Amino acid sequence: MSDNKSIRDGRDTSKVSGEESYELSYLEEKFGVSRETVREAIKQAGNSREAVEAYLQKEKG
């Protein structure tokens, strides 16, 4: 998946890239979890943003 930051049309909003530090940081801050927890969520739930966020919400409490 190419992440061309010059394209601003929302193409990548439904997916989470475990390779992009800013995406990991956003989820860390949003859910108050560690980077390793975010990576584990991506590994377990896949790279769908909806699935990752649901997984993190469940883990959080």
Order of alpha helices (4+ residues) and beta strands (2+ residues): alpha-alpha-alpha
